[in-house]
Amino acid sequence: MSTIRKAYVRPLDLKNGRVDMTHGSGGRAMAQLIDELFAASFDNEWLRQGNDGALLPTAPGRLVMATDAHVVSPLFFPGGDIGCLAVHGTINDVAMLGATPLYLAASFILEEGFPLADLARIVTSMASAARAAGVPVVTGDTKVVERGHGDGVFITTTGVGCVADGVRVAGDRARPGDAILVSGTLGDHGVAIMSLRENLGFATAIESDTAALHGLVAALLAVEPDLHVLRDPTRGGLATTLNEIARQSSVGMLLEEARLPLREAVSAACELLGLDPLYVANEGKLVCICAAASADAVLAAMRAHPLGRDAARIGTVIEDAQHFVQMETAFGGRRIVDWLNGEQLPRIC
């Protein structure tokens, strides 16, 4: 005769189950989802405290905090998914201030009916990315919305880090004469997602470049502690990023088209899709602006790092009262690299 175990709760059906409204109700179903999926995947000493927040040790230096919402479509794409993207994106936002990322918080908005198998895949990816980066998810929250009121899953992540005394990296520090460097090829992430949406096949696989960049930033700061600007060119791509910095610093920018690092497959895909690769999102690249005297050393440090092998010096900061970003074209002329008037690629990160 079989016996029934007291207080037995059926485990989550992570193969065939789906999110329902009880998973966000604050009751047993929600506690089970948190315990069996989120807590089990992200497990660390701070999360095990079991509070609504995390009690964390302080670190020397100035505190840095950044937050980012992730609404990418599709949720899974060549080279990554919304899970690792949520970790990498926020780590990078912290790192772009010259900081060492320390902790992450994660908030999930789930749509009723979302497959638990997909949710588990996303959470596992997040946990792996956080562990690989050495930046744990220490607290979080989960909400469920009615079917038709979401798009599967949205994730918001907040990162906390510390920047060492003597390091001051900010968007208003670009100066005329500074060198503009980029850590690698442009447009990989956006084209990987767009090719999947449009069901396009290319002879060479195009994958997202999503990656955590804090190790690369640390390598650059070791060579030149007085980096002026760091920025990851995500939504709006390199063009938007440089326009933002030009406005913040009240300068102009002059790029050299021949020096822009582009994969041949990405360039061909952009031509086919009618996209300008300068405006296509990246998730594992950074822009570095530094004094011209240290540019060669910084570029060498980039190229010595696995995430900077294709780094290039692509232009110069110039005086310009209009704060224009310009580019010397391969044909010998110049053109303005302006802000986007709309969105070139929706739901990209």
Disulfide bonds with the S-S distance in Angstrom:
none
